[in-house]
Amino acid sequence: MITDLESGEIICSRCGLVVSDKTQETRAEWRAFNQEESNNRTRTGIPTSLARHDMGLSTVIGKSDKDASGRGLDTAMRATMERLRTWDFRTQAHTPTDRNLRHAFSQLDILKDKLGLPDAATEKTAYIYRKAQERGMVRGRTISGVLAAAAYIACRETGISRTLSDIAGVSNIKRKELARTYRLLVFELDLKIPMVDPLKCIAKVANKANLSERTKRQAITIMNKITKSGVSAGKDPMGLAASVLYFSCLNTGEPISQMNIADASGVTEVTIRNRFKDLKSQLV
């Protein structure tokens, strides 16, 4: 059997019978017309992504001032190509929806770098924002507010330990407004948001407070016990993690105050004292 990659046919070498046609292209995605291009292979384009307003499917006019044969362009043609590049860039966002998505996803790139989000969370954020934009939920609200709420939902769904206060501080939005937009997205899009894992909150608070590995491991053991007993139900994960870490510090003899734990976790000292009383009655 002979496979003709140009025509996409599989042919019998003895009788010439075409066994199959329109076969799938399995070769590399680049093209090489000489040895130099073969050595310096490049892809035909960027991968598709929901975090781009055109999903990465558009094309652009290259910035090289050379023609197909490698000769330089004259002055008139160079000015013409520059003008064509300008209009090509402008026409790629010709609808209000495209302009909205372009502005939103440029802010998403900044938010991704500030929060250190992985690609999976970024794609999930873009997906949720596109759904909200299709429902008309962005109208009357700020793009940054809806985008930050979508980022918080993506962090919850992918298991990333980011609180509302963290995202509100990074995106320069009031926490109350962010929480209101978050509830709206969850209700209108009918999303099922998983609970925050308190174990990840322990690692986050312990790293901020510069606690030892011994204290952190004992806190994880205590958290597993109270999670199985059902004491953690209905409690704020960050406040519970801070209280467990404070309890572990007392057991291991590591000196730290309630104020330092409260600053590292973002909760008040009163919350830590109340949760500490509950833990003491359960564990002692």
C-alpha positions as CSV (number, residue, x, y, z in Angstrom):
1,M,0.0,0.0,0.0
2,I,1.3,3.4,-1.0
3,T,0.2,6.6,0.9
4,D,0.1,9.7,-1.2
5,L,0.3,12.6,1.2
6,E,-0.3,15.3,-1.4
7,S,-3.6,13.9,-2.6
8,G,-4.6,12.2,0.6
9,E,-5.0,8.8,-1.0
10,I,-4.0,5.2,-0.1
11,I,-3.3,3.3,-3.3
12,C,-2.5,-0.4,-4.0
13,S,0.9,-0.7,-5.6
14,R,0.0,-3.7,-7.7
15,C,-3.4,-2.9,-9.3
16,G,-3.6,0.9,-8.6
17,L,-6.9,0.6,-6.7
18,V,-7.6,3.7,-4.5
19,V,-8.4,2.1,-1.1
20,S,-9.1,5.3,0.7
21,D,-9.1,9.0,0.0
22,K,-9.3,12.2,2.0
23,T,-7.1,10.8,4.7
24,Q,-6.1,12.9,7.7
25,E,-2.9,15.0,7.4
26,T,-0.4,13.6,9.9
27,R,2.7,15.5,8.9
28,A,4.2,18.4,10.7
29,E,2.4,21.8,10.6
30,W,5.4,23.8,9.2
31,R,6.5,24.2,5.6
32,A,10.1,24.2,4.5
33,F,11.2,25.3,1.0
34,N,14.9,25.1,1.6
35,Q,17.5,23.7,4.0
36,E,17.6,26.9,6.1
37,E,13.9,26.9,6.7
38,S,14.0,23.2,7.4
39,N,16.6,23.7,10.2
40,N,14.8,26.7,11.6
41,R,11.3,25.2,11.8
42,T,8.4,27.4,13.1
43,R,4.8,26.6,13.7
44,T,2.1,28.0,11.4
45,G,0.5,29.9,14.3
46,I,-0.2,30.1,18.0
47,P,-2.5,27.5,19.6
48,T,-6.2,28.3,20.0
49,S,-7.1,29.8,23.4
50,L,-10.4,31.1,24.9
51,A,-8.3,33.9,26.6
52,R,-8.0,35.7,23.3
53,H,-10.7,37.7,21.8
54,D,-10.4,35.9,18.4
55,M,-9.5,32.5,20.1
56,G,-6.1,32.8,18.3
57,L,-7.6,32.1,14.9
58,S,-7.0,35.4,13.2
59,T,-4.0,36.2,11.0
60,V,-1.8,39.3,10.9
61,I,0.4,40.9,8.3
62,G,4.0,40.3,9.1
63,K,6.3,43.2,10.0
64,S,9.1,42.2,7.6
65,D,9.9,44.7,4.9
66,K,10.9,42.0,2.4
67,D,8.9,40.4,-0.4
68,A,8.6,36.7,-1.1
69,S,11.9,36.4,-2.8
70,G,13.7,38.2,0.1
71,R,14.3,41.5,-1.6
72,G,13.6,44.7,0.3
73,L,10.5,46.8,-0.4
74,D,10.8,50.2,-1.9
75,T,9.6,53.3,0.0
76,A,6.1,53.5,-1.6
77,M,5.3,49.8,-1.0
78,R,6.6,49.9,2.5
79,A,4.2,52.8,3.3
80,T,1.4,50.8,1.7
81,M,2.1,47.7,3.8
82,E,2.3,49.8,7.0
83,R,-1.1,51.3,6.2
84,L,-2.5,47.8,5.5
85,R,-1.2,46.5,8.8
86,T,-2.9,49.4,10.6
87,W,-6.3,48.7,9.0
88,D,-5.9,45.0,9.5
89,F,-5.4,45.5,13.2
90,R,-8.4,47.8,13.4
91,T,-10.8,45.5,11.5
92,Q,-10.1,42.6,13.7
93,A,-12.3,44.1,16.5
94,H,-15.1,45.6,14.4
95,T,-18.0,44.7,16.7
96,P,-18.6,45.9,20.3
97,T,-18.4,42.3,21.5
98,D,-14.9,41.9,20.0
99,R,-13.7,45.2,21.5
100,N,-15.1,44.2,24.9
101,L,-13.4,40.8,24.8
102,R,-10.1,42.4,23.6
103,H,-10.1,44.9,26.5
104,A,-11.2,42.2,29.0
105,F,-8.6,39.7,28.1
106,S,-5.8,42.3,28.1
107,Q,-6.8,42.8,31.8
108,L,-6.9,39.1,32.2
109,D,-3.2,38.8,31.2
110,I,-2.3,41.4,33.9
111,L,-4.5,39.6,36.5
112,K,-2.9,36.3,35.6
113,D,0.6,37.6,36.3
114,K,-0.4,39.3,39.6
115,L,-2.1,36.2,41.0
116,G,0.2,33.6,39.4
117,L,-2.7,31.7,37.9
118,P,-1.9,28.6,35.7
119,D,-3.2,28.3,32.2
120,A,-6.1,26.0,33.2
121,A,-7.5,28.7,35.6
122,T,-6.9,31.4,32.9
123,E,-8.9,29.4,30.3
124,K,-11.6,28.8,32.9
125,T,-11.8,32.5,33.7
126,A,-12.1,33.4,30.0
127,Y,-14.8,30.7,29.5
128,I,-16.9,32.1,32.4
129,Y,-16.5,35.7,31.2
130,R,-17.6,34.7,27.7
131,K,-20.7,33.1,29.1
132,A,-21.5,36.2,31.2
133,Q,-20.9,38.4,28.1
134,E,-23.3,36.3,26.0
135,R,-26.0,36.7,28.7
136,G,-25.5,40.5,28.7
137,M,-24.3,40.5,32.4
138,V,-21.4,42.8,31.6
139,R,-23.6,45.7,30.6
140,G,-24.0,48.1,33.5
141,R,-21.0,46.7,35.3
142,T,-17.3,47.2,35.1
143,I,-15.3,44.8,33.0
144,S,-12.7,44.4,35.7
145,G,-15.4,43.6,38.3
146,V,-16.9,40.8,36.2
147,L,-13.5,39.5,35.2
148,A,-12.3,39.4,38.8
149,A,-15.4,37.5,39.9
150,A,-14.9,35.0,37.1
151,A,-11.3,34.6,38.2
152,Y,-12.4,33.8,41.7
153,I,-14.9,31.2,40.5
154,A,-12.1,29.7,38.3
155,C,-9.8,29.5,41.4
156,R,-12.5,27.8,43.4
157,E,-13.2,25.3,40.7
158,T,-9.6,24.5,40.0
159,G,-8.7,24.3,43.7
160,I,-6.4,27.3,43.9
161,S,-6.2,29.0,47.3
162,R,-7.2,32.6,46.5
163,T,-9.6,34.5,48.6
164,L,-12.0,37.3,47.7
165,S,-9.8,39.8,49.5
166,D,-6.7,38.7,47.5
167,I,-8.4,39.2,44.2
168,A,-10.1,42.4,45.3
169,G,-6.7,43.8,46.4
170,V,-5.0,42.8,43.2
171,S,-7.7,44.0,40.8
172,N,-8.3,47.3,42.8
173,I,-12.0,46.5,43.4
174,K,-14.0,46.8,46.6
175,R,-14.6,43.4,48.2
176,K,-18.3,44.1,48.6
177,E,-18.7,44.8,44.9
178,L,-16.7,41.7,44.0
179,A,-18.8,39.5,46.3
180,R,-22.0,40.9,44.8
181,T,-20.8,40.2,41.2
182,Y,-19.6,36.7,42.2
183,R,-23.1,35.8,43.6
184,L,-24.7,37.1,40.5
185,L,-22.5,35.0,38.2
186,V,-23.1,31.9,40.3
187,F,-26.9,32.4,40.3
188,E,-27.4,33.4,36.7
189,L,-25.0,30.9,35.2
190,D,-26.2,28.1,37.5
191,L,-22.6,27.2,38.6
192,K,-21.8,24.6,41.3
193,I,-18.9,25.9,43.3
194,P,-16.9,23.4,45.4
195,M,-16.0,24.1,48.9
196,V,-12.6,25.6,49.8
197,D,-10.1,23.0,51.0
198,P,-8.9,24.0,54.5
199,L,-5.7,22.1,54.0
200,K,-4.5,24.4,51.2
201,C,-5.4,27.4,53.5
202,I,-3.0,25.9,56.1
203,A,-0.1,25.9,53.7
204,K,-0.9,29.4,52.6
205,V,-1.1,30.9,56.1
206,A,1.9,28.9,57.4
207,N,4.1,30.2,54.5
208,K,3.0,33.8,55.2
209,A,3.7,33.5,58.9
210,N,7.1,31.7,58.4
211,L,6.1,28.7,60.5
212,S,8.2,25.6,60.7
213,E,7.5,22.4,58.8
214,R,6.9,20.5,62.0
215,T,4.1,22.9,63.0
216,K,2.6,22.8,59.5
217,R,2.5,18.9,59.5
218,Q,0.9,18.8,62.9
219,A,-1.7,21.3,61.8
220,I,-2.5,19.2,58.7
221,T,-3.0,16.1,61.0
222,I,-5.3,18.1,63.3
223,M,-7.3,19.5,60.3
224,N,-7.9,16.0,59.0
225,K,-9.3,14.9,62.4
226,I,-11.7,17.8,62.7
227,T,-12.8,17.5,59.1
228,K,-13.7,13.8,59.6
229,S,-15.5,14.7,62.8
230,G,-17.6,17.4,61.0
231,V,-16.5,20.3,63.2
232,S,-15.3,22.2,60.2
233,A,-18.8,22.3,58.6
234,G,-20.0,25.9,58.1
235,K,-16.8,27.5,59.3
236,D,-14.7,29.9,57.4
237,P,-11.8,27.8,56.0
238,M,-9.2,30.6,56.4
239,G,-10.2,31.3,60.0
240,L,-10.3,27.6,60.8
241,A,-6.9,27.1,59.3
242,A,-5.5,30.0,61.3
243,S,-6.9,28.6,64.5
244,V,-5.5,25.1,63.8
245,L,-2.1,26.6,63.2
246,Y,-2.2,28.6,66.4
247,F,-3.2,25.4,68.3
248,S,-0.2,23.6,66.6
249,C,2.2,26.4,67.6
250,L,1.2,26.0,71.2
251,N,1.8,22.2,71.0
252,T,5.1,22.5,69.3
253,G,6.3,25.4,71.5
254,E,6.8,27.8,68.5
255,P,6.4,31.4,69.7
256,I,3.8,33.3,67.7
257,S,1.0,35.7,68.7
258,Q,-2.6,35.7,67.6
259,M,-2.0,39.1,65.9
260,N,0.6,37.6,63.6
261,I,-1.6,34.6,62.7
262,A,-4.5,37.0,62.1
263,D,-2.4,39.2,59.8
264,A,-1.1,36.2,57.8
265,S,-4.6,34.8,57.4
266,G,-6.6,38.0,56.8
267,V,-9.1,37.3,59.7
268,T,-9.6,39.0,63.0
269,E,-8.1,37.9,66.3
270,V,-11.7,37.4,67.7
271,T,-12.3,34.8,65.0
272,I,-9.2,32.9,65.9
273,R,-10.1,33.0,69.6
274,N,-13.6,31.7,69.0
275,R,-12.4,28.9,66.7
276,F,-9.7,28.1,69.2
277,K,-12.2,27.5,72.0
278,D,-14.1,25.1,69.8
279,L,-11.0,23.2,68.8
280,K,-9.9,23.0,72.5
281,S,-13.2,21.5,73.5
282,Q,-13.0,19.0,70.7
283,L,-9.3,18.0,70.9
284,V,-8.4,18.3,74.5
